[in-house]
């Protein structure tokens, strides 16, 4: 029986994790607003800037299993503090960039790794091991909604500061804001590796052995394949939606509003996916979300490119935007338990960000070569349909030691 004190503790835990993700994801999901100002100020070109941001997509994913493994062993507090400081430093140094390699260092490595240390795998892992199994799917959705709220807040705010004061001042403001994650991290000190809720069946294996076993599990590999597509979509749009809006003759305010709408509707989508995950098979939730993206993009391509079209497209896409995160984390937890959840879920996020690297980089190449993003939209449709299909064979039942080692 859950006591009021435990309920309060659970809500505090989920709220602090959601608030940290609001900061780190809000900063990350607003980077597309700086592509044009960076190009104008530095003359580096769209391909070079896109490549730096693409490296950032990959590093953000790579950082999560690395920092996740540290958090699984030592606890999440110090990981989150170090990540917050790195994110702030990378953002604050970017206005002084004069070359592609320095931009790769600041936005592609330092800030991206810092954001990865304060992202999904660490926060969901720290929370899940302190909650009973029946609450974990909802907790994942609740935390994920915090990241979406960050996009709602940061994108319009950063665009307003860019318009009023300049892009450098906006980056400095964002750098200072990310430091608020440090005091919030203290509320997760209880997220140490000792679990408060033990699994009924726990595989008696070490971290490296568990990683090896998971990589031989077909269901886990299907999760990776689907998440690759999610990363491709998200990174392409975060980086290049402002460019698409400009191509259609609309102002930067339409880009900022569209990014904000995506985040706003993903709050509902994340909470819905998290709540639904305790009632429905998560692989079907995933398949429907990926399949719906293929339909939405096809409709967008056929629609007139008015401001209203962008807002409707942003709302529809936003509902599934990162709502794939709670079911993916939930499936990893079902398959392997929570002992190494931050690491194993972090590895799926690495695959997500390999897709993200390609989405951000290839979008820049498409724009430089063709002057538009047409073939990227076609690739999005094909990948979304494939992701919907690849989730269907996933074995969702709880996997014990015997099933894991198959």
N, C-alpha and C positions, 0 to 999 in steps of 0.2 A: 504494500500500500504506500502511495506517495504522500509524504507529509507536506504541509504548507511551506515548511522551511526548505525542503528539497526542491519544491516547485520554484520558490524565489531564487534559490541558488542556480537552478537550471536556466531560468530566464535571464539572470545576471550574466551567466556564462555565455549564453547565446547572443545576448545584446552586445556584450563587449567584443565578441568575435565579429559580429555583423558590423559594428562601428569601425573596427580596424580594417575590415575588407572594404568598407565604404571609402576609406581614405586611400588605400593602396590601389584599388581598382578604379576609383574616380580619377586618380592621377594618370593611370595607364590608359584608360579609355578615352582620354581627352587629347592624346598626342597628335591625332590627325589635324587638330586645329592649328598646330604649329608648323605643318609642312610648308605651306605657302609663305608664311613670314620668314621661316628659316631659309627658304630658297631665295627670297628677295634680299635678305640681309647678308647671306654668305655667298650666294651664287654657286652653291654646290650642285644644284640640279636635282630634279625629281628622282632620278634613278639612284644617285648616291644617298639621298636622304631616305628613300624607301628601303635601300639596303641596310642602312644603319638601324632603322626601326624594325626591319625584318630580323636582324641579329638580336635585337632586343626581345622580339617574340620568342626566338629560340632560347636565349639565355634565361628568360623568365620561366620557361618550361624546364630547362635543365636544372635551375636552382631549386625547384620544388622537391624532387626526390632526394637531392643532396641535403638541403636543410630539413626535409622531412625525416631523413634517417637520424640526423642529429637530434631533432625534437623527440623522435621515438625513444631515443636512448637517454637524453639529458633533460627533456622538458622543453616547452615552447617559449618561455619568457625571454631568454637571452637571444634566441633566434629572431624573435619579433623585434627586439630593441636594435640589434645589429642591422636588420633589414630596413627599419625605419630610417636609421642614420645614413645608410647607403643610398636609399631612394632620395632623401633630401639632398645629399651631396651631388648625386648625378644630375638632378634637376637644376640645382644652383650653379653648377659649372657649365651647363649647356650654352648660356648666352655668350660665353667667351670663346666658343668654338670657331675655328677658322679653316679647319680641314676635315675631310671625310673620316680619317682615322681617329681624330679626337672626338668627333660626333659619335662614332661607333663605341668609343670608350665610355663617354658620359651617358648617352641614351641607350646604347646597345648593350653595355655590360654593367656599369655601376648601378644606375637607377633600375634597370630591368632585374638584376639579381636581387636588389633590395626589395623590390615589389614582390618577387617570387618568394622571399623569406616571410612575407606577411600576407600570403595568399591562401587559396582554397585548401590545399593539402594540409598545411600546418594548422590552420584554424579549425577545419572540420575534424581533423585527426585529434586535436586537443580536446575538442568538445565531445566527440563521439565516445571516447573512452570514459567519460564521466557521466554518461547518460544511459538509461536502460535501452535495450534494442528497439522497443516500440516507439521511442521518441527520436531516433536518430535520423530517419528520413525527413521528418518535419524540421529538425534542427538544421540539416543540410540546406533545406529550402529557405529557412529563415536567415541563415548566414549569407547565403547566396543573394538574397534580396537586399542585404546591406551593400553588396558590391554594386548592384543595379542602382540603388539610391545614390551612391557616389557619382555615377554617371549623370543622373538627373541634376545633381547639385553642381558638379565640377564643370561640365561642358558649357552650360550657359554662363556660369560665373567667369570661367577663363576667357570665353569669347568677349564678355563685357569688359574685362580688364585689358585684353588685347586691343579692343577698339578704343578704350578711353586713355590707356597709359602706354601700351606697347607690349609686344610679345615677351620681351625679357623680363619686364615687371611681372607679367603673368606667371612666368616660370619661377621667379623668386617667391611669389606669393604661394604657389603650389608647393614649393620646397618647404617653406615654413609650416604650412598646414600639415604636411605629412608627419611632422614631429609629434603631433597630438596622439599618434599611435603608441608612443612610448608609455605614457601613464596608463593608457587602456590595457597595455600588455600585462601590467601588474595584476590585473584581475584574472589573468589566466595562469597565475603561478601554480594553481592547483592541478594544471594539466600535465603533471609529471607522468613518467612512464608507468607508475603503478596504477592499474585500472581499478575503478570502484565497482564496475560491473563486469564480472568474468563471463566469458563465453561458455556455453554448455560444452562445446567441443573446441579445444584449442590445439592446433598442431604444435607438437613439442620440437620446433625447429628454430634455428637461428635466422638472423636477417638475410644473410646471403643465400642460405638454403631455401628460405621462403621465396625470395625473388626468383631463384632458378625454377622452383616448382610452379610459381605463378606464370612464368613465361612459357611453360609447357602446357598451360591450361587453355584449351580452345576458346572458352567463353571469355577469358580475360583478354585474349588476343582480338576477339571481336569487338570488345569495348574499345581497345586501342584504335582499331580501324575506323569505327564510328566517330571517335573523338578527334581523329585527324581531320575529318571533314568539318567538324565544328570549329576547330582552330582556323582552318582555311577561310571559312565564311567570316568569322568575327574579326580576324586581323585585316582581311581585305577591306571590310567596311569601316572599321575604326580608322584605318590609315587613309583610305581613298574616297569615302563617302563625301567629304568636303570637296574633293576634286570633281566627283560626279555631279554634285549640286552646281558647282561653278560652270561645268560644261553645258548644263541646261539653262544657264543664264540667271541663276538665282544668287542672292547675297550670302555672305558667310553666316549671317544670323539664321538662315534656313538650315545650314549644316549643324550649327550648335543646337537649334531647336530639335532637329531630327535625332541627334545623338541623345539629347535629353529625353525625348519621347521613347526611344529604344530602352533606355534605363528605367523609365517610369513603368512601362508595360512589362518589363522583365521582373519587376518586383512582384506583380501579380502572377506572372508565369512561374517564377521560382517558388512562391508560396503554394501555388496550385500543384506544381510537380512534387514538392515535398510532401504535401498532404495526401496526394493521390498515391504516392509511393508506399504508404502503409496499407493501402486497400487493393491496389492493382499490381500486376506484374510489371516491374520496372522496364523490362526490355520492350514491352509494347508501348509504354510511354515514350521511350526513346525513338522507336520506329515511327510513331505518329508525328513527333516533333520534327525529325529529319525530313520525312516525306512532305510535311506541310511547307517546309522551306522551299523545296523544289517548285511547288505550286505557286507560292507567293512571289518568287523571283520571276517565274514565267509571266504571271499577271502584271508585275511591274514593268517588264520589258514591253508588253503590249499596250500599257496605259500611256496617256499623254503625260509629259514630264512637268506637271504643274507643282506649285508648292503643296497643294492639298494631296497630290499623289505621294510626294515624299513623306508627308506626315502620316498618311494611312499606311504606307509601306513600312515606315519605322515602327508604328504601333503593332502591326501584324507580326513583323519579324521580331520585335522586341519581346513578344510573349514567349518565344522559344529561344531567345538570344543565348543566355547562359543557363536557361532552365534545364539544360542537359546535365548540369553539374550534380544536382542532388541525386537523380537516378543513377548516375555513373558511380558516385561515391557510395551510394547505398548498395549497388551491386557488388562493388569491391568488398564492402563490409560483409555482405551475405556470403560471398565466396570464400573469404579468408579471415574473417573476424577483424577486430580493431587493433590488435597488438602492433601491427606494422602498417596500419591504414595510411598514415601520412606518407610513408615511403611508396607503397603500392599505388595509391591514388596519385601520388606525385609523378610516378612513371607514366600513368595515363595522360597526365597533364603535359609531360614532356612530348609525347606523341602529338597531343593537341597543338603544341607550339611548333612542332616541325611543320605541321599544316599551316600554322600561323606565319612562320617564316616564309613559306612559299606564297601564301596569300598576299602578304605585304609587299614582298619583293617583286613577284610576277605582275602585280597590279601596276607598279611603277614602270616595269619594262613595257607592259601593254600600252600605257599612256604615252611613253616616249616613242614607241614604234608606230602605233596606229592613231594616236591622238584621241583615243577613247578606251573604254573598259569592256567593250562588247564581248570579246571572247572569254573574259573572266566571268561574266555573268553566265555564259553557257557552261563553263567548267563548274560553277557553283551548282547549277541544276543537276548535272550528271553526278557530281559527288554526293549531293544530298539524297538523290534517289538510291545510290549505292549504299550509303550509310543506313538508310531505312531498312534495306534488305539484310545487311550484315548483322544487325542487332537481333534478328528473329531466331537464329540458332542458339542463342545464349542459354545455358542451363542456369536457371535462376534459383533453384533450391539451395538450401544451405549446404555448403561443401565441407565435409570433414577431412581428416587427414588422408583417408583412402582415396577420396575423389580428387583431392588436390594433387596427389602424386601420380595420377593417371597420365 
